[in-house]
Amino acid sequence: MFDEISPRYDFLNHFLSFGIDHIWRRRVVSEIRKRFREQLSSLQILDMATGTGDLAIAVARLHPAHIDGVDISKSMMEVGKRKILSKGLGNVISFHEGEAEKIPFEENSFDIVMVAFGVRNFEELKSGLQEMKRVMTPGGLMLILEFSHPAGFPMKQLYSFYSKGIIPLFGRLISRHKQAYTYLPETVATFPSGDAFLSILGKLGLRKLRQIRLSGGIATLYCAEK
């Protein structure tokens, strides 16, 4: 599915979110800057479910040592490769084919492991999160940016209408894929967001758990340390 929608994926992301997704990614950049202010140039970073590399490209502005992006979709990463070359980031960001449940790196390889809007697509959520923890250095930071469920009025009602009606309609028309943008609200609806997700991270032995709700709860940034 992601291979098929890759040519229009970036446009749809920015169009359907009214560009707010850029703001959400900048919050990830801000958290990294605050946590590693004196170590930015030495950071080794893993971007899981990297897709076309938007999060990796956003974080590259911090000038880390290197960012490795991993995804199961070759076509998405091909789009990403063209983007990083056009931005002169070919020496900073590398892409690798792989899945979350079998990350192709050794233990304790990365200071930061991050994922944006991909963790809900893991085939085995807990196994994927455990693998992310495995490749983190002790004291390393895990950052997970994901859609969540707004709870307050009127955001809850507006988001429900938008996600179930508008996103599938325009997603289908623009991507020309019948299931892709019906799949998105379905996975968001079933994902264990908020305190339920923090509980999963805690049971994996991660510590200093935090959640930062963004845009009225449409998205949440989860932070944890190894």
N, C-alpha and C positions, 0 to 999 in steps of 0.2 A: 504493500500500500504506500509506504513512504517513498519507495523508488518511483512509483507512478506519479506522485504529486510533487516530487522534488523541484521541477522547473517553476512551479507557481507557489511553492511553500513560503518563501520569504515574503512575497507580496501579500499573500493571504494573512500571514501572521500580523503584519503591520496594519493592514487594512481592517481586519476584523477586530483588532484591539485598539483602533484609533491611534496607534503609535505608542500606547501606554507601555507596551512590552519593553521599549527602550528604557523607560524610567525604572521598571522593575529590575532590569539587568544592571543598571547603574547602582542600585542598592546593594547588589552583590559586590560590585567593585568597591563601594564604600566600606562594606564590612571587612573586606580583605585589607584595605588600606589601614583601617583602624587597628586590626589585630596584628598586622605584620609591618608596621610603619618603618621599622629599622632594617627589615630583612627582604624588602621587595625584590631587589635585584638577584637574590639567590634562590627565590622560590621555584620549586618544581610543582607544577599544577596538572591535575588530570580533570578533563571535562568529559564526563560520561554522557552517553546519548547526545553527542555533540551536534548531530544533525548537520546543518550548513555552517556551523561554527560561530553563530552570533554571540554566544556567551564568551567563548574563547577570544573572539576579536575584541569584545568590550573589555575584558580583563587584561588583554595585551597592552592597554594604555598604561598599565602600572609598570611596564618593563620588567617582567619576571625573567628568570633564567630560561624557562621553557614551559610550554603548554602542550600536553598530549591530548588529542581528542579521540574518543573511541565511539563507534556507532556500528550498528548492523547493516545500515543502508549505504551501499557503495555510491548510489546516485546522489544521495544527499551530501555525502562528503566530497564528491566531484564538484558540486556547486560550491561547497565551502572552500575547496582548493583554489578555485578561480578567484574567489573573494579575497583570500589571504594574499595571493600573488599580486592582485591589483592594489592591495594596501601595503605592499612591501613587508609582509609579515611571514614570509616563507621560512625564515630562519628561527622564528619564534614559536610557530604553531605547526605541529605535525599531526596527521590523521592516521588512524589504525582501525582496521575492521575487527570487530569483536563484540561480545555480548556482556551484559552486566554480571551474569552469573559465572563468567569465566574471563575475568579481566586479564589481558595478556601482559602483566607486569609482575615483578617480584614484590614480596612483602616490604613494607616501610619505604616505598619509593617516592611518595609524594607528600609535600607539606599541606597541600589543599586538594581535596576531591570535591568536585561540584557537579551539579546536574540541573538543567533548567527545562521544566516541562517535559521530562522524560521518565521520571521515576515511576509514574503511574502506568507506564508501558512495559515495565520489567515483567518478564514471564513469571518469575518467582521473586516477589518483592523482598522478602527477608533474606533470601540467598544473595540477591544483588546488593543489598545494603551491607551484608556481612563481607562481601568481596570488596566493596568500597572501603570499609574499615580496614580490611587486611592490607591494602596497598598504601594506607596512610602511615606516616611516621608517628611515633608517640608524641602527643601534644599537637598533632595535626588537626586541621579544621575541615569539617564537612559542611557544605552549603548546598541546600536543596531548595530550589525555587519551583513552586508547583501551584496549579490552580487549586482553589479551595471553595468553601461554601459560605457566601455572605449570610449573616444571621439576622441583621437588622432591617427594619422597614425604612425606605422602600427598596433598598438595594437588593434584598433577597428576591423580591417579586420581579424587579426589572431584569436582574441577571438570569433568573429562571426563564423568562420570556425570551430574552436575547439568545441564551445558549441553546434553547430547545427549538426556537423558531427561526431566528435570523441567521445564526451561524451555519446550521445545516443547509439552508436555502442558498445563501451566497457562496458557501464553501463548495457546494455541488455545482453551481453554475460556473464558477471561476476555475476550480480544479478539474472539473469534468470527471470527477470520481464520485460515484454514488454513495459509498459508505464512509469515506474518510472523515467528513465533518459532521456525520452523525455519530461516528465512533468517539470523537472528542468529548462532547457533553456526556456521553454514556460512561466513559472512563472517569471523568471528573466526578460524576454523581456517585460512583462506587468506591472512589479512593478514600482511605481512612485519614481525613485531614484533621488539622488542629491537634487537640490533646491526644487523640487516638494515634496519630502518627508519632508524636513525641514519645508516647508509651512504647511503641515499637522500637524506636531508636534507643530508649533507655534499656530495654530488655536485651539489646545487643551489646550492652556494656559501654555505650557512649555516655559522655558526661557533659556538664555545662549546657544543658539543652535549653534552647530558646526558640520562640516563634515570633516573627514580625509580620503582622497582617498588613497587606498593602491594598490600596484602592478600595477601602470598605470591605475587605475580606475576599475580593475576587481572586487574589493570589496571596500566598504566604511564603516567606523565606524562613526555612528551618536551619538552625545553626547547632552544631554539636562538635565535641572534641573527643579525640581518642586518648 
